[in-house]
Amino acid sequence: MRIDKVYVENQMNPIGMDTRRPTFDWRLSADEKQTVQVAYQITVEDNDQEVWDSGRVESADSVAIAYAGVALEPSTRYRVGVTVWDNHGNQAVSNAWFETGLLSGENFQARWITFDQQDDETACPVFRKKFDAPKKVTSARVYASALGVYEIKLNGQKVGDHYFAPGWTNYHKRLQYQTYGLEDLLYEENSIELTVGNGWYKGIFGFTMQPNIYGNQVAALAEIHLNYEDGTKEIIETDETWQVEYGSIRSSEIYLGEVQDTTFQRTFAGTARITEYPRENMVAQESEPVRITKRFPAVSYIETPKGEKVLDFGQNLSGFVSFKVKGEKGQQITIKHAETLDKDGNFYPDTLRQATSHDVYVLNGELQTLCPHFTFHGFRYIAIEGLDNIVKEDFVACVMHTDMQQTGTFACSHAGINQLQSNIEWGQRGNFLDIPTDCPQRDERLGWTGDAQIFSNTAMFNFQSQRFFQKWLRDLASEQTVEHGVPHVVPNILGNQDGAAAWSDAATIIPWNLYLNYGDKTVLEQQYASMKGWVDYITSKVSANGLWQTGFQYGDWLALDKEESSDRTGATDRYFVANAYYLHSLDILRQAAAIIGEEADAEHYDSLHHEVLAQFQSEYITGTGRLVSETQTACVLALHFNLIQEEHRARILKTLIVNLAEHKNHLSTGFVGTPYLCHVLSENGEHELATKVFLQEDYPSWLYAVNKGATTIWERWNSILPDGSFDESGMNSLNHYAYGSIGDWMYRKLAGINPLAPGYKKIKIAPMLTKGLTWLDASYNTAYGKVRSAWKCESGMISIDIEIPANTTAVVILPEKADQLELGSGKYHYEYATETDLRIAKYSLESTLEFILSDAYAVELFDQLAPGMLENPLISFAHKMTITELIAVMPPEGAELYYFVINKLNEKEKLRESD
Ligand code: BGC
């Protein structure tokens, strides 16, 4: 048995850590099977002085163990020792360390500095100071923040690798500061610079493109601590002695892009002036910083029919382009961004709406590598102006997002599903940029609560999202209204929006998902007031019947079952949705209250849940078990949130199946129904139907976008129409993660990886064989280590590989086997015979004519065998019919033609598979 890693507050050896009771986690691994921890001991020391010794604790807990020693000191390094004993008599030891930050904003000695910027000046100010470090330094730190977004340079080199620090919070209530090590860049004589861009603080932002959302002057704060070998210490801090200059960044806006004039000589901008910001609102960086996590060159150069010079990076992403160039002094180059080309192959930036996203550079005549500093773009293509010879290798896409560790892997025999998984992951990379955004490209990029809630479980499978969401949940709590309403976007720049179902329920659902995924109940403790406030807010809005039936709602946003022109909220009764979520949040709250020992609340919310449920049933479910609103989403919510009397479940499931059949087994759900639709089917004996819906390839389906070449998840099921034209409603992002929420079902049902106890201390592994996939291999790196579930069903054999991390146990249910296995940690392999054949043909009698005709080979065959048939105007009426429906209304000879075409198409598909 080994301790592979020790984490402090989910980080390895962090600096600038300000939690006063940090938590410790460790990952164990063991060659021996069935390994569990029986005891642990943690010691924490500062300069050989012990500050905490937990003593030997007889416990199997290895996740989220809270520090309980003497009060921690600011700017101090602590060494952590962890000893673990297991059930086989082994002992393992490991060490780690952490270093505190200032522990409180009030410990900043530095003063905030700003300067008087003229109204028409757009250049980013550079706050500058020279200082000496005359003696040998053992450690050097800078603690820094800004009102705006900042970058620090020491002696001309960038300090740290963060982007967009201090991050986005409601700056009037919370502001993060960051800590960086300076040792590697320090000389005896030094020059430190903080350049501050407008960022979210003062930049042009939001639907109305207004500047100055949080304030109209940027400001900087920095404090350098030099610890000398002789034990002395020196502090250099921002004050009125700092210079302010304008440099080469002539303007920078998140939506608009950045303008750099590299010929520009620094000019005096003013003297630094002290300004104030409440220090008690300052907190150390709470999530992983935004970093450049990948860099890759363009994959192709295209000259478009309109003559634009375009580079394709092959992947829709968030970040910017860095490029190498040697031009004439004064030459201007403009880089424009777009997610897609139009159907004629021209550059199409319209999905960006008012976010022009142009980076403009004036060259200095030398060999230069250029990139922006304070802007990011959502793009796959760039159009370059002002440069004659474009060498694609000189242009590199820099992918930027909150630097979360990847925790999930998912691969299977279906190339389209693998692309879907990749699109889901890229949707997360693109939209987890300091806060969870709806989309990264257009004049929006806001922390829409609904989108984040819907995607949160999938997000936690793919990337370690604990610190990211915890930070944002604190933002959410800080934005709750006096009545505890939860705004629709966090941080809330849209004004007083105080409560809409499924959106505001992020307040309860995300902390709960975090707790179940990561097993740390402190998130429930920290968010409890926010969760309870939100539920009490709803309760304060209910009518005499105890139900929430007034006010604005998003309903089942973007569902396909109502004319979009009316209001985009879908056909499901919007107050049905509101009360379903009210009950769901109540259900979460009563459980959370019990877990954190709020007994009286647990009882109160439990009885309120019973009362509201009875009212809900009398209002929305008839005595014979029909729903008032028989949409797919209504059935799904009623079944998934357990809102139906037991005796009516079967009927409502039937209603859902009939509804799906009427849509030829296609979904019609929007943001609210989509995450749970396949779960409900798989959990209620309809896994094969779930799979049919999941594997549909024509609109509306997940694979429709994949087949159209999507590399991220689209906002709409048909963001790009079958003929290659675009939805032109003005709301057409090609990188919107909400529908990527299917990822949760892929991990939980197809791979069968589920927590049975919070944090996966106990695991259920129940892979579900799925028609259309012949093998699947998925893993999830839990708080205890890696769980893997892999299956193959080919040539009459099922084979299964399972991995269970040390210090956990699992209940394993093998496909087609009746008994449950109770297993300890280790790797397991099973192989047994089956009669199941999971292969399916891509085209069948259940395919619609439209889907068949989407294959150019089918058109060729029809044109050859029945010339003129496809030109007949009547054929368009048959597009939405399945072949079974079509042949039922045509003479029998006609049927033969369809059988022949279907066979030919499937033969071609097989050939393609074996290529
Ligand atoms: C966003 C959505 C969001 C919605 C709410 C849109 O503009 O892009 O994803 O949830 O508004 O209505």
Boltz pocket constraint, residues with backbone or C-beta under 6 A from the ligand:
constraints:
  - pocket:
      binder: B
      contacts: [[A, 438], [A, 439], [A, 444], [A, 448], [A, 450], [A, 451], [A, 554], [A, 557], [A, 731], [A, 736]]
      max_distance: 6.0
